[in-house]
Amino acid sequence: MFSALLDTCVLVPSRARDVLLEIASTGAFRPLWSSEVLAELDRTLRRLLGKRGVSPEETEAYLTRLFRQMETAFPDARVTEWESLVETIQLPDPDDRHVVAAARAGRADVIVTDNLGHFPPAALPAPLMRQSLDDFLLDSLDLHPELVVRAVHAVAGRTGRSGPAMTAHDVAIYLQSHGMPAFGERLLAELAQADPRRDGSAST
């Protein structure tokens, strides 16, 4: 199965993370991460939630639940034995070497990251490549349109518990305006084709 090492930056935005992992749950690709990626995610979310005024207790409960759900849904996603590879990798920022090391150890096909400049193609061992989240999701939609559309509907169906309820069209528009313009646009077209009664417009 096609495997993707998910960099921390694409796991931070909650809506994007939900869509990405829901697509993975359909079998469209195998997600991979390392203990260091999870540690970075933990630190980043704690900082962001703290800035929003979320209490330490609420933050702890949220993160415990999130990481438990990720580990339960994808028990084989965590890559091990990557540490010894770090010193063999050269990148503009040495702090990013753990990402490539985990991708190599997990035999990933691609690193999904929005920090493309941190991972120059020439510095990646062939045939490993890197893609932005927008491009990766767009490729996933091209390859597995039914699975991706189903995943977006599933994500929309879980909204409304701690915020406004969203339709699949709402989710697509949100993604389109939050860093995934190409994927959002193509997804709207797929949703409109699946339901001709909709003209692609939705509330935000």
Rosetta constraint file for C-alpha pairs under 8 A:
AtomPair CA 1 CA 29 HARMONIC 6.26 0.50
AtomPair CA 1 CA 30 HARMONIC 6.46 0.50
AtomPair CA 2 CA 28 HARMONIC 7.83 0.50
AtomPair CA 2 CA 29 HARMONIC 5.16 0.50
AtomPair CA 2 CA 30 HARMONIC 6.09 0.50
AtomPair CA 2 CA 108 HARMONIC 7.62 0.50
AtomPair CA 2 CA 109 HARMONIC 6.45 0.50
AtomPair CA 3 CA 29 HARMONIC 5.71 0.50
AtomPair CA 3 CA 30 HARMONIC 4.55 0.50
AtomPair CA 3 CA 31 HARMONIC 5.94 0.50
AtomPair CA 3 CA 32 HARMONIC 6.92 0.50
AtomPair CA 3 CA 107 HARMONIC 7.50 0.50
AtomPair CA 3 CA 108 HARMONIC 4.86 0.50
AtomPair CA 3 CA 109 HARMONIC 5.41 0.50
AtomPair CA 3 CA 110 HARMONIC 6.85 0.50
AtomPair CA 4 CA 29 HARMONIC 7.04 0.50
AtomPair CA 4 CA 30 HARMONIC 6.17 0.50
AtomPair CA 4 CA 31 HARMONIC 5.14 0.50
AtomPair CA 4 CA 32 HARMONIC 5.80 0.50
AtomPair CA 4 CA 103 HARMONIC 7.88 0.50
AtomPair CA 4 CA 108 HARMONIC 5.38 0.50
AtomPair CA 4 CA 109 HARMONIC 5.94 0.50
AtomPair CA 4 CA 110 HARMONIC 5.00 0.50
AtomPair CA 4 CA 111 HARMONIC 5.75 0.50
AtomPair CA 4 CA 112 HARMONIC 6.51 0.50
AtomPair CA 5 CA 31 HARMONIC 6.10 0.50
AtomPair CA 5 CA 32 HARMONIC 4.49 0.50
AtomPair CA 5 CA 33 HARMONIC 5.62 0.50
AtomPair CA 5 CA 99 HARMONIC 7.76 0.50
AtomPair CA 5 CA 102 HARMONIC 7.53 0.50
AtomPair CA 5 CA 103 HARMONIC 5.62 0.50
AtomPair CA 5 CA 108 HARMONIC 5.96 0.50
AtomPair CA 5 CA 109 HARMONIC 7.89 0.50
AtomPair CA 5 CA 110 HARMONIC 6.28 0.50
AtomPair CA 5 CA 111 HARMONIC 4.78 0.50
AtomPair CA 5 CA 112 HARMONIC 6.15 0.50
AtomPair CA 6 CA 10 HARMONIC 6.70 0.50
AtomPair CA 6 CA 11 HARMONIC 7.19 0.50
AtomPair CA 6 CA 31 HARMONIC 6.70 0.50
AtomPair CA 6 CA 32 HARMONIC 6.06 0.50
AtomPair CA 6 CA 33 HARMONIC 5.84 0.50
AtomPair CA 6 CA 111 HARMONIC 6.06 0.50
AtomPair CA 6 CA 112 HARMONIC 5.08 0.50
AtomPair CA 6 CA 113 HARMONIC 6.77 0.50
AtomPair CA 7 CA 11 HARMONIC 6.99 0.50
AtomPair CA 7 CA 33 HARMONIC 7.40 0.50
AtomPair CA 7 CA 37 HARMONIC 6.65 0.50
AtomPair CA 7 CA 99 HARMONIC 6.81 0.50
AtomPair CA 7 CA 111 HARMONIC 6.84 0.50
AtomPair CA 7 CA 112 HARMONIC 5.94 0.50
AtomPair CA 7 CA 113 HARMONIC 5.27 0.50
AtomPair CA 8 CA 12 HARMONIC 6.48 0.50
AtomPair CA 8 CA 37 HARMONIC 5.53 0.50
AtomPair CA 8 CA 38 HARMONIC 7.36 0.50
AtomPair CA 8 CA 40 HARMONIC 6.49 0.50
AtomPair CA 8 CA 41 HARMONIC 5.68 0.50
AtomPair CA 8 CA 113 HARMONIC 7.73 0.50
AtomPair CA 9 CA 13 HARMONIC 7.85 0.50
AtomPair CA 9 CA 41 HARMONIC 7.97 0.50
AtomPair CA 9 CA 113 HARMONIC 6.46 0.50
AtomPair CA 9 CA 114 HARMONIC 6.62 0.50
AtomPair CA 9 CA 115 HARMONIC 7.66 0.50
AtomPair CA 10 CA 16 HARMONIC 7.20 0.50
AtomPair CA 10 CA 17 HARMONIC 6.71 0.50
AtomPair CA 10 CA 112 HARMONIC 7.25 0.50
AtomPair CA 10 CA 113 HARMONIC 6.03 0.50
AtomPair CA 10 CA 114 HARMONIC 6.74 0.50
AtomPair CA 10 CA 133 HARMONIC 6.65 0.50
AtomPair CA 11 CA 16 HARMONIC 7.23 0.50
AtomPair CA 11 CA 17 HARMONIC 4.96 0.50
AtomPair CA 11 CA 41 HARMONIC 7.18 0.50
AtomPair CA 12 CA 17 HARMONIC 6.79 0.50
AtomPair CA 12 CA 41 HARMONIC 6.55 0.50
AtomPair CA 12 CA 44 HARMONIC 7.46 0.50
AtomPair CA 12 CA 45 HARMONIC 6.84 0.50
AtomPair CA 13 CA 17 HARMONIC 5.98 0.50
AtomPair CA 14 CA 18 HARMONIC 6.04 0.50
AtomPair CA 15 CA 19 HARMONIC 6.34 0.50
AtomPair CA 15 CA 175 HARMONIC 7.85 0.50
AtomPair CA 16 CA 20 HARMONIC 6.03 0.50
AtomPair CA 16 CA 175 HARMONIC 7.10 0.50
AtomPair CA 17 CA 21 HARMONIC 6.03 0.50
AtomPair CA 18 CA 22 HARMONIC 5.89 0.50
AtomPair CA 18 CA 155 HARMONIC 6.62 0.50
AtomPair CA 19 CA 23 HARMONIC 6.11 0.50
AtomPair CA 19 CA 151 HARMONIC 6.74 0.50
AtomPair CA 19 CA 152 HARMONIC 6.16 0.50
AtomPair CA 19 CA 155 HARMONIC 6.42 0.50
AtomPair CA 20 CA 24 HARMONIC 6.38 0.50
AtomPair CA 20 CA 137 HARMONIC 7.58 0.50
AtomPair CA 21 CA 25 HARMONIC 6.15 0.50
AtomPair CA 21 CA 31 HARMONIC 7.64 0.50
AtomPair CA 22 CA 26 HARMONIC 6.77 0.50
AtomPair CA 22 CA 151 HARMONIC 5.37 0.50
AtomPair CA 22 CA 152 HARMONIC 7.58 0.50
AtomPair CA 22 CA 154 HARMONIC 7.64 0.50
AtomPair CA 22 CA 155 HARMONIC 7.18 0.50
AtomPair CA 23 CA 27 HARMONIC 7.24 0.50
AtomPair CA 23 CA 28 HARMONIC 6.27 0.50
AtomPair CA 23 CA 29 HARMONIC 7.65 0.50
AtomPair CA 23 CA 147 HARMONIC 6.82 0.50
AtomPair CA 23 CA 148 HARMONIC 5.67 0.50
AtomPair CA 23 CA 151 HARMONIC 5.32 0.50
AtomPair CA 23 CA 152 HARMONIC 7.82 0.50
AtomPair CA 24 CA 28 HARMONIC 5.52 0.50
AtomPair CA 24 CA 29 HARMONIC 5.23 0.50
AtomPair CA 24 CA 30 HARMONIC 6.04 0.50
AtomPair CA 24 CA 31 HARMONIC 6.44 0.50
AtomPair CA 25 CA 73 HARMONIC 7.43 0.50
AtomPair CA 25 CA 74 HARMONIC 7.99 0.50
AtomPair CA 26 CA 147 HARMONIC 6.28 0.50
AtomPair CA 26 CA 151 HARMONIC 7.33 0.50
AtomPair CA 28 CA 140 HARMONIC 7.17 0.50
AtomPair CA 28 CA 144 HARMONIC 6.69 0.50
AtomPair CA 28 CA 147 HARMONIC 7.07 0.50
AtomPair CA 30 CA 77 HARMONIC 7.43 0.50
AtomPair CA 31 CA 74 HARMONIC 7.64 0.50
AtomPair CA 31 CA 77 HARMONIC 5.77 0.50
AtomPair CA 32 CA 76 HARMONIC 7.92 0.50
AtomPair CA 32 CA 77 HARMONIC 4.41 0.50
AtomPair CA 32 CA 78 HARMONIC 5.89 0.50
AtomPair CA 32 CA 79 HARMONIC 6.56 0.50
AtomPair CA 32 CA 103 HARMONIC 7.79 0.50
AtomPair CA 32 CA 106 HARMONIC 7.21 0.50
AtomPair CA 32 CA 108 HARMONIC 7.54 0.50
AtomPair CA 33 CA 37 HARMONIC 6.02 0.50
AtomPair CA 33 CA 38 HARMONIC 7.16 0.50
AtomPair CA 33 CA 77 HARMONIC 5.98 0.50
AtomPair CA 33 CA 78 HARMONIC 5.11 0.50
AtomPair CA 33 CA 79 HARMONIC 5.95 0.50
AtomPair CA 33 CA 102 HARMONIC 7.17 0.50
AtomPair CA 34 CA 38 HARMONIC 6.35 0.50
AtomPair CA 34 CA 77 HARMONIC 7.98 0.50
AtomPair CA 34 CA 78 HARMONIC 5.11 0.50
AtomPair CA 34 CA 79 HARMONIC 5.00 0.50
AtomPair CA 34 CA 80 HARMONIC 6.82 0.50
AtomPair CA 34 CA 99 HARMONIC 7.94 0.50
AtomPair CA 34 CA 102 HARMONIC 6.23 0.50
AtomPair CA 35 CA 39 HARMONIC 6.06 0.50
AtomPair CA 35 CA 78 HARMONIC 6.95 0.50
AtomPair CA 35 CA 79 HARMONIC 7.61 0.50
AtomPair CA 35 CA 80 HARMONIC 7.96 0.50
AtomPair CA 36 CA 40 HARMONIC 6.10 0.50
AtomPair CA 36 CA 98 HARMONIC 7.35 0.50
AtomPair CA 37 CA 41 HARMONIC 6.13 0.50
AtomPair CA 37 CA 99 HARMONIC 7.45 0.50
AtomPair CA 38 CA 42 HARMONIC 6.07 0.50
AtomPair CA 39 CA 43 HARMONIC 6.26 0.50
AtomPair CA 40 CA 44 HARMONIC 6.04 0.50
AtomPair CA 41 CA 45 HARMONIC 6.02 0.50
AtomPair CA 42 CA 46 HARMONIC 6.10 0.50
AtomPair CA 42 CA 63 HARMONIC 7.14 0.50
AtomPair CA 43 CA 47 HARMONIC 6.28 0.50
AtomPair CA 44 CA 48 HARMONIC 6.23 0.50
AtomPair CA 45 CA 49 HARMONIC 5.87 0.50
AtomPair CA 46 CA 50 HARMONIC 5.96 0.50
AtomPair CA 46 CA 59 HARMONIC 6.67 0.50
AtomPair CA 47 CA 51 HARMONIC 6.31 0.50
AtomPair CA 48 CA 52 HARMONIC 6.47 0.50
AtomPair CA 49 CA 53 HARMONIC 6.48 0.50
AtomPair CA 49 CA 54 HARMONIC 5.39 0.50
AtomPair CA 49 CA 59 HARMONIC 6.75 0.50
AtomPair CA 50 CA 54 HARMONIC 5.41 0.50
AtomPair CA 50 CA 55 HARMONIC 6.98 0.50
AtomPair CA 50 CA 56 HARMONIC 7.51 0.50
AtomPair CA 50 CA 59 HARMONIC 7.92 0.50
AtomPair CA 54 CA 58 HARMONIC 6.39 0.50
AtomPair CA 54 CA 59 HARMONIC 6.37 0.50
AtomPair CA 55 CA 59 HARMONIC 6.11 0.50
AtomPair CA 56 CA 60 HARMONIC 6.01 0.50
AtomPair CA 57 CA 61 HARMONIC 6.25 0.50
AtomPair CA 58 CA 62 HARMONIC 6.08 0.50
AtomPair CA 59 CA 63 HARMONIC 6.11 0.50
AtomPair CA 60 CA 64 HARMONIC 6.01 0.50
AtomPair CA 61 CA 65 HARMONIC 6.15 0.50
AtomPair CA 62 CA 66 HARMONIC 6.08 0.50
AtomPair CA 63 CA 67 HARMONIC 6.05 0.50
AtomPair CA 64 CA 68 HARMONIC 6.06 0.50
AtomPair CA 65 CA 69 HARMONIC 6.10 0.50
AtomPair CA 66 CA 70 HARMONIC 6.25 0.50
AtomPair CA 67 CA 71 HARMONIC 6.09 0.50
AtomPair CA 68 CA 72 HARMONIC 6.00 0.50
AtomPair CA 69 CA 73 HARMONIC 5.93 0.50
AtomPair CA 70 CA 74 HARMONIC 5.94 0.50
AtomPair CA 70 CA 75 HARMONIC 7.87 0.50
AtomPair CA 71 CA 75 HARMONIC 5.10 0.50
AtomPair CA 71 CA 77 HARMONIC 7.59 0.50
AtomPair CA 79 CA 102 HARMONIC 6.15 0.50
AtomPair CA 79 CA 105 HARMONIC 6.78 0.50
AtomPair CA 79 CA 106 HARMONIC 5.53 0.50
AtomPair CA 80 CA 102 HARMONIC 7.46 0.50
AtomPair CA 80 CA 105 HARMONIC 7.14 0.50
AtomPair CA 80 CA 106 HARMONIC 7.66 0.50
AtomPair CA 81 CA 105 HARMONIC 6.71 0.50
AtomPair CA 82 CA 86 HARMONIC 7.10 0.50
AtomPair CA 82 CA 98 HARMONIC 7.48 0.50
AtomPair CA 82 CA 101 HARMONIC 5.33 0.50
AtomPair CA 82 CA 102 HARMONIC 5.06 0.50
AtomPair CA 82 CA 104 HARMONIC 7.58 0.50
AtomPair CA 82 CA 105 HARMONIC 5.31 0.50
AtomPair CA 83 CA 98 HARMONIC 7.24 0.50
AtomPair CA 83 CA 101 HARMONIC 6.98 0.50
AtomPair CA 83 CA 102 HARMONIC 7.85 0.50
AtomPair CA 85 CA 89 HARMONIC 7.04 0.50
AtomPair CA 85 CA 101 HARMONIC 5.33 0.50
AtomPair CA 85 CA 105 HARMONIC 7.94 0.50
AtomPair CA 86 CA 97 HARMONIC 5.65 0.50
AtomPair CA 86 CA 98 HARMONIC 5.73 0.50
AtomPair CA 86 CA 100 HARMONIC 7.83 0.50
AtomPair CA 86 CA 101 HARMONIC 5.43 0.50
AtomPair CA 87 CA 97 HARMONIC 7.95 0.50
AtomPair CA 89 CA 97 HARMONIC 6.08 0.50
AtomPair CA 89 CA 100 HARMONIC 7.51 0.50
AtomPair CA 89 CA 101 HARMONIC 7.38 0.50
AtomPair CA 89 CA 123 HARMONIC 7.70 0.50
AtomPair CA 90 CA 94 HARMONIC 6.90 0.50
AtomPair CA 90 CA 97 HARMONIC 7.00 0.50
AtomPair CA 90 CA 123 HARMONIC 6.60 0.50
AtomPair CA 91 CA 96 HARMONIC 7.05 0.50
AtomPair CA 91 CA 97 HARMONIC 6.50 0.50
AtomPair CA 91 CA 118 HARMONIC 6.97 0.50
AtomPair CA 91 CA 119 HARMONIC 6.63 0.50
AtomPair CA 91 CA 120 HARMONIC 7.54 0.50
AtomPair CA 91 CA 123 HARMONIC 6.46 0.50
AtomPair CA 92 CA 118 HARMONIC 6.23 0.50
AtomPair CA 92 CA 119 HARMONIC 7.68 0.50
AtomPair CA 93 CA 97 HARMONIC 7.54 0.50
AtomPair CA 93 CA 118 HARMONIC 6.64 0.50
AtomPair CA 96 CA 100 HARMONIC 7.36 0.50
AtomPair CA 96 CA 118 HARMONIC 7.20 0.50
AtomPair CA 97 CA 101 HARMONIC 6.16 0.50
AtomPair CA 98 CA 102 HARMONIC 6.03 0.50
AtomPair CA 99 CA 103 HARMONIC 6.22 0.50
AtomPair CA 99 CA 111 HARMONIC 8.00 0.50
AtomPair CA 100 CA 104 HARMONIC 6.13 0.50
AtomPair CA 100 CA 111 HARMONIC 7.74 0.50
AtomPair CA 100 CA 124 HARMONIC 7.38 0.50
AtomPair CA 101 CA 105 HARMONIC 6.13 0.50
AtomPair CA 102 CA 106 HARMONIC 5.91 0.50
AtomPair CA 103 CA 107 HARMONIC 5.90 0.50
AtomPair CA 103 CA 108 HARMONIC 4.94 0.50
AtomPair CA 103 CA 109 HARMONIC 7.82 0.50
AtomPair CA 103 CA 110 HARMONIC 7.63 0.50
AtomPair CA 103 CA 111 HARMONIC 6.90 0.50
AtomPair CA 104 CA 108 HARMONIC 6.30 0.50
AtomPair CA 104 CA 128 HARMONIC 7.96 0.50
AtomPair CA 108 CA 128 HARMONIC 6.97 0.50
AtomPair CA 109 CA 127 HARMONIC 7.11 0.50
AtomPair CA 109 CA 128 HARMONIC 5.27 0.50
AtomPair CA 109 CA 129 HARMONIC 6.67 0.50
AtomPair CA 110 CA 128 HARMONIC 5.52 0.50
AtomPair CA 110 CA 129 HARMONIC 4.82 0.50
AtomPair CA 110 CA 130 HARMONIC 5.19 0.50
AtomPair CA 110 CA 131 HARMONIC 6.92 0.50
AtomPair CA 111 CA 128 HARMONIC 7.54 0.50
AtomPair CA 111 CA 129 HARMONIC 6.31 0.50
AtomPair CA 111 CA 130 HARMONIC 4.55 0.50
AtomPair CA 111 CA 131 HARMONIC 6.33 0.50
AtomPair CA 112 CA 130 HARMONIC 5.85 0.50
AtomPair CA 112 CA 131 HARMONIC 5.11 0.50
AtomPair CA 112 CA 132 HARMONIC 5.72 0.50
AtomPair CA 112 CA 133 HARMONIC 5.85 0.50
AtomPair CA 112 CA 136 HARMONIC 6.92 0.50
AtomPair CA 113 CA 130 HARMONIC 6.96 0.50
AtomPair CA 113 CA 131 HARMONIC 6.17 0.50
AtomPair CA 113 CA 132 HARMONIC 5.10 0.50
AtomPair CA 113 CA 133 HARMONIC 6.07 0.50
AtomPair CA 114 CA 131 HARMONIC 7.58 0.50
AtomPair CA 114 CA 132 HARMONIC 4.85 0.50
AtomPair CA 114 CA 133 HARMONIC 6.20 0.50
AtomPair CA 115 CA 119 HARMONIC 7.38 0.50
AtomPair CA 115 CA 132 HARMONIC 7.66 0.50
AtomPair CA 116 CA 120 HARMONIC 7.09 0.50
AtomPair CA 116 CA 130 HARMONIC 7.11 0.50
AtomPair CA 116 CA 131 HARMONIC 7.19 0.50
AtomPair CA 116 CA 132 HARMONIC 6.81 0.50
AtomPair CA 119 CA 123 HARMONIC 6.78 0.50
AtomPair CA 119 CA 124 HARMONIC 7.15 0.50
AtomPair CA 119 CA 130 HARMONIC 7.27 0.50
AtomPair CA 120 CA 124 HARMONIC 6.89 0.50
AtomPair CA 121 CA 129 HARMONIC 6.62 0.50
AtomPair CA 121 CA 130 HARMONIC 7.32 0.50
AtomPair CA 124 CA 128 HARMONIC 6.13 0.50
AtomPair CA 124 CA 129 HARMONIC 6.82 0.50
AtomPair CA 131 CA 135 HARMONIC 6.11 0.50
AtomPair CA 131 CA 136 HARMONIC 5.92 0.50
AtomPair CA 132 CA 136 HARMONIC 6.09 0.50
AtomPair CA 133 CA 137 HARMONIC 6.02 0.50
AtomPair CA 133 CA 180 HARMONIC 7.14 0.50
AtomPair CA 134 CA 138 HARMONIC 6.08 0.50
AtomPair CA 134 CA 179 HARMONIC 7.10 0.50
AtomPair CA 134 CA 180 HARMONIC 4.57 0.50
AtomPair CA 134 CA 181 HARMONIC 7.06 0.50
AtomPair CA 134 CA 182 HARMONIC 6.49 0.50
AtomPair CA 134 CA 183 HARMONIC 5.71 0.50
AtomPair CA 135 CA 139 HARMONIC 6.12 0.50
AtomPair CA 135 CA 182 HARMONIC 7.57 0.50
AtomPair CA 135 CA 183 HARMONIC 7.21 0.50
AtomPair CA 136 CA 140 HARMONIC 6.19 0.50
AtomPair CA 137 CA 141 HARMONIC 6.14 0.50
AtomPair CA 137 CA 183 HARMONIC 6.18 0.50
AtomPair CA 138 CA 142 HARMONIC 6.26 0.50
AtomPair CA 138 CA 182 HARMONIC 6.93 0.50
AtomPair CA 138 CA 183 HARMONIC 4.82 0.50
AtomPair CA 138 CA 186 HARMONIC 7.52 0.50
AtomPair CA 139 CA 143 HARMONIC 6.13 0.50
AtomPair CA 140 CA 144 HARMONIC 5.70 0.50
AtomPair CA 140 CA 145 HARMONIC 7.33 0.50
AtomPair CA 140 CA 148 HARMONIC 7.13 0.50
AtomPair CA 141 CA 145 HARMONIC 4.58 0.50
AtomPair CA 141 CA 146 HARMONIC 7.99 0.50
AtomPair CA 141 CA 147 HARMONIC 7.96 0.50
AtomPair CA 141 CA 148 HARMONIC 5.77 0.50
AtomPair CA 141 CA 149 HARMONIC 7.91 0.50
AtomPair CA 141 CA 183 HARMONIC 7.87 0.50
AtomPair CA 141 CA 187 HARMONIC 7.60 0.50
AtomPair CA 144 CA 148 HARMONIC 6.18 0.50
AtomPair CA 145 CA 149 HARMONIC 6.08 0.50
AtomPair CA 145 CA 190 HARMONIC 7.73 0.50
AtomPair CA 146 CA 150 HARMONIC 6.05 0.50
AtomPair CA 147 CA 151 HARMONIC 6.12 0.50
AtomPair CA 148 CA 152 HARMONIC 6.26 0.50
AtomPair CA 149 CA 153 HARMONIC 6.29 0.50
AtomPair CA 149 CA 187 HARMONIC 7.53 0.50
AtomPair CA 149 CA 190 HARMONIC 7.58 0.50
AtomPair CA 149 CA 191 HARMONIC 7.17 0.50
AtomPair CA 150 CA 154 HARMONIC 6.27 0.50
AtomPair CA 151 CA 155 HARMONIC 6.29 0.50
AtomPair CA 152 CA 156 HARMONIC 6.18 0.50
AtomPair CA 152 CA 168 HARMONIC 5.81 0.50
AtomPair CA 152 CA 171 HARMONIC 7.28 0.50
AtomPair CA 152 CA 172 HARMONIC 7.99 0.50
AtomPair CA 153 CA 157 HARMONIC 6.08 0.50
AtomPair CA 153 CA 167 HARMONIC 7.28 0.50
AtomPair CA 153 CA 168 HARMONIC 5.11 0.50
AtomPair CA 154 CA 158 HARMONIC 6.63 0.50
AtomPair CA 155 CA 159 HARMONIC 6.92 0.50
AtomPair CA 155 CA 168 HARMONIC 7.75 0.50
AtomPair CA 156 CA 165 HARMONIC 7.39 0.50
AtomPair CA 156 CA 166 HARMONIC 5.37 0.50
AtomPair CA 156 CA 167 HARMONIC 5.28 0.50
AtomPair CA 156 CA 168 HARMONIC 5.36 0.50
AtomPair CA 156 CA 171 HARMONIC 6.61 0.50
AtomPair CA 157 CA 165 HARMONIC 7.94 0.50
AtomPair CA 157 CA 166 HARMONIC 7.47 0.50
AtomPair CA 157 CA 167 HARMONIC 7.33 0.50
AtomPair CA 159 CA 163 HARMONIC 6.88 0.50
AtomPair CA 159 CA 164 HARMONIC 6.75 0.50
AtomPair CA 159 CA 165 HARMONIC 4.86 0.50
AtomPair CA 159 CA 166 HARMONIC 5.93 0.50
AtomPair CA 160 CA 164 HARMONIC 4.72 0.50
AtomPair CA 160 CA 165 HARMONIC 3.78 0.50
AtomPair CA 160 CA 166 HARMONIC 7.00 0.50
AtomPair CA 161 CA 165 HARMONIC 7.57 0.50
AtomPair CA 166 CA 170 HARMONIC 5.46 0.50
AtomPair CA 166 CA 171 HARMONIC 6.49 0.50
AtomPair CA 167 CA 171 HARMONIC 6.39 0.50
AtomPair CA 167 CA 202 HARMONIC 7.97 0.50
AtomPair CA 168 CA 172 HARMONIC 6.23 0.50
AtomPair CA 168 CA 191 HARMONIC 7.75 0.50
AtomPair CA 169 CA 173 HARMONIC 6.20 0.50
AtomPair CA 169 CA 188 HARMONIC 6.38 0.50
AtomPair CA 169 CA 191 HARMONIC 7.06 0.50
AtomPair CA 169 CA 200 HARMONIC 6.82 0.50
AtomPair CA 169 CA 201 HARMONIC 7.23 0.50
AtomPair CA 169 CA 202 HARMONIC 5.88 0.50
AtomPair CA 170 CA 174 HARMONIC 6.08 0.50
AtomPair CA 170 CA 202 HARMONIC 5.60 0.50
AtomPair CA 170 CA 203 HARMONIC 6.16 0.50
AtomPair CA 170 CA 204 HARMONIC 5.87 0.50
AtomPair CA 171 CA 175 HARMONIC 6.19 0.50
AtomPair CA 172 CA 176 HARMONIC 6.07 0.50
AtomPair CA 172 CA 184 HARMONIC 4.89 0.50
AtomPair CA 172 CA 185 HARMONIC 7.45 0.50
AtomPair CA 172 CA 187 HARMONIC 6.20 0.50
AtomPair CA 172 CA 188 HARMONIC 6.06 0.50
AtomPair CA 173 CA 177 HARMONIC 6.32 0.50
AtomPair CA 173 CA 184 HARMONIC 6.08 0.50
AtomPair CA 173 CA 185 HARMONIC 7.74 0.50
AtomPair CA 173 CA 188 HARMONIC 7.48 0.50
AtomPair CA 173 CA 202 HARMONIC 7.61 0.50
AtomPair CA 173 CA 204 HARMONIC 7.23 0.50
AtomPair CA 174 CA 178 HARMONIC 6.13 0.50
AtomPair CA 174 CA 184 HARMONIC 7.77 0.50
AtomPair CA 174 CA 204 HARMONIC 6.99 0.50
AtomPair CA 175 CA 179 HARMONIC 6.56 0.50
AtomPair CA 175 CA 180 HARMONIC 5.37 0.50
AtomPair CA 175 CA 181 HARMONIC 6.95 0.50
AtomPair CA 175 CA 183 HARMONIC 7.73 0.50
AtomPair CA 175 CA 184 HARMONIC 5.53 0.50
AtomPair CA 176 CA 180 HARMONIC 4.87 0.50
AtomPair CA 176 CA 181 HARMONIC 4.04 0.50
AtomPair CA 176 CA 182 HARMONIC 6.93 0.50
AtomPair CA 176 CA 183 HARMONIC 6.76 0.50
AtomPair CA 176 CA 184 HARMONIC 4.08 0.50
AtomPair CA 176 CA 185 HARMONIC 6.32 0.50
AtomPair CA 177 CA 181 HARMONIC 6.22 0.50
AtomPair CA 177 CA 184 HARMONIC 7.87 0.50
AtomPair CA 180 CA 184 HARMONIC 5.92 0.50
AtomPair CA 181 CA 185 HARMONIC 6.09 0.50
AtomPair CA 182 CA 186 HARMONIC 6.23 0.50
AtomPair CA 183 CA 187 HARMONIC 5.89 0.50
AtomPair CA 184 CA 188 HARMONIC 6.15 0.50
AtomPair CA 185 CA 189 HARMONIC 6.52 0.50
AtomPair CA 186 CA 190 HARMONIC 6.32 0.50
AtomPair CA 187 CA 191 HARMONIC 6.12 0.50
AtomPair CA 188 CA 192 HARMONIC 6.08 0.50
AtomPair CA 188 CA 200 HARMONIC 5.93 0.50
AtomPair CA 189 CA 193 HARMONIC 6.15 0.50
AtomPair CA 189 CA 200 HARMONIC 7.13 0.50
AtomPair CA 190 CA 194 HARMONIC 6.20 0.50
AtomPair CA 191 CA 195 HARMONIC 6.17 0.50
AtomPair CA 191 CA 200 HARMONIC 7.43 0.50
AtomPair CA 192 CA 196 HARMONIC 5.43 0.50
AtomPair CA 192 CA 197 HARMONIC 7.60 0.50
AtomPair CA 192 CA 198 HARMONIC 5.72 0.50
AtomPair CA 192 CA 199 HARMONIC 6.21 0.50
AtomPair CA 192 CA 200 HARMONIC 5.56 0.50
